[in-house]
Amino acid sequence: MKIIDGVFSRRAIKKMYPVILMPVIIHLVTCFLISINYFYFMRLFLSMNPEQKITDEFFEVQKKLISDLKHLPDRSIKWEEKSKFHITLFFLGDVDKPKVDSLLNKLDDLSSVPEYGEMFFNSTGLECFPNANKPRVIFAEINNEDKKAYGLYEKLIPVLDSEGFKPDKKLHLHITLGRVKTFERIEIRTQIEKMNFNICISVKSFSLMQSVLDSRGSVYREIRKFGI
């Protein structure tokens, strides 16, 4: 960079503009997109939310795994906060706010006569998506032997379909613990496979949840709870 009489030349300063302004532009665009999402859309999903003593148990599993993976470079994995542990039933995406009231009314009607009362699950191990050799998501596999959760899912499909929501994948019960952020290959298969635990879960409701974006990421907020 050329310096004249102890100061940067005008040409050199002009070359610095993109470097100086780009972070500002990115920040402004991010704030603009967040504001649009906040005022016009709600990012929604349906989930079953285990009580705190259960999420505490999964948090202990997560902490043990973090300790076992301390050989990895910093920030290779973004670990989910304990407050965000949940079992997703259906991801709805960005929903127009006026549409939410209609959806709530139909979900109220569906749950007005509870069919199951309570559902039971257990979790005994960890898995990765798409696989442990090329992991992008680390999760606790959730088992539902009596298949009642799948029955609830099948009841939800026509209700959601009437509002224009189509399932993009089969129901896969799990609780996400972390998401791999690095594009470098990481070795975690051994640590994943040796994680042994047995967590029993019971739920008596499902919830319509909102994912609220802010500058730090996302926060989950429960809109309404429905009996099962």
Secondary structure as the mmCIF struct_conf table of DSSP 4:
data_model
#
loop_
_struct_conf.conf_type_id
_struct_conf.id
_struct_conf.beg_label_comp_id
_struct_conf.beg_label_asym_id
_struct_conf.beg_label_seq_id
_struct_conf.end_label_comp_id
_struct_conf.end_label_asym_id
_struct_conf.end_label_seq_id
STRN STRN1 ILE A 3 ILE A 4
TURN_TY1_P TURN_TY1_P1 ASP A 5 GLY A 6
STRN STRN2 VAL A 7 PHE A 8
HELX_RH_AL_P HELX_RH_AL_P1 ARG A 10 TYR A 40
STRN STRN3 PHE A 41 MET A 48
HELX_RH_AL_P HELX_RH_AL_P2 GLN A 52 ASP A 68
TURN_TY1_P TURN_TY1_P2 LEU A 69 HIS A 71
BEND BEND1 LEU A 72 LEU A 72
HELX_LH_PP_P HELX_LH_PP_P1 PRO A 73 PRO A 73
TURN_TY1_P TURN_TY1_P3 ASP A 74 ARG A 75
BEND BEND2 SER A 76 SER A 76
STRN STRN4 ILE A 77 TRP A 79
HELX_LH_PP_P HELX_LH_PP_P2 GLU A 80 GLU A 81
HELX_RH_3T_P HELX_RH_3T_P1 LYS A 82 LYS A 84
STRN STRN5 ILE A 87 ASP A 96
HELX_RH_AL_P HELX_RH_AL_P3 LYS A 97 SER A 111
BEND BEND3 SER A 112 VAL A 113
BEND BEND4 GLU A 115 GLY A 117
STRN STRN6 MET A 119 SER A 123
STRN STRN7 LEU A 126 PHE A 129
BEND BEND5 PRO A 130 PRO A 130
BEND BEND6 ALA A 132 LYS A 134
BEND BEND7 ARG A 136 ARG A 136
STRN STRN8 VAL A 137 GLU A 141
STRN STRN9 ASN A 143 ASN A 143
TURN_TY1_P TURN_TY1_P4 GLU A 145 ASP A 146
HELX_RH_AL_P HELX_RH_AL_P4 LYS A 148 ASP A 161
TURN_TY1_P TURN_TY1_P5 SER A 162 GLY A 164
BEND BEND8 ASP A 168 LYS A 169
STRN STRN10 HIS A 174 VAL A 180
BEND BEND9 PHE A 183 GLU A 184
HELX_RH_AL_P HELX_RH_AL_P5 ARG A 189 GLU A 193
TURN_TY1_P TURN_TY1_P6 LYS A 194 LYS A 194
STRN STRN11 ILE A 199 VAL A 203
BEND BEND10 LYS A 204 LYS A 204
STRN STRN12 SER A 205 ASP A 214
TURN_TY1_P TURN_TY1_P7 SER A 215 ARG A 216
STRN STRN13 GLY A 217 GLY A 227
#
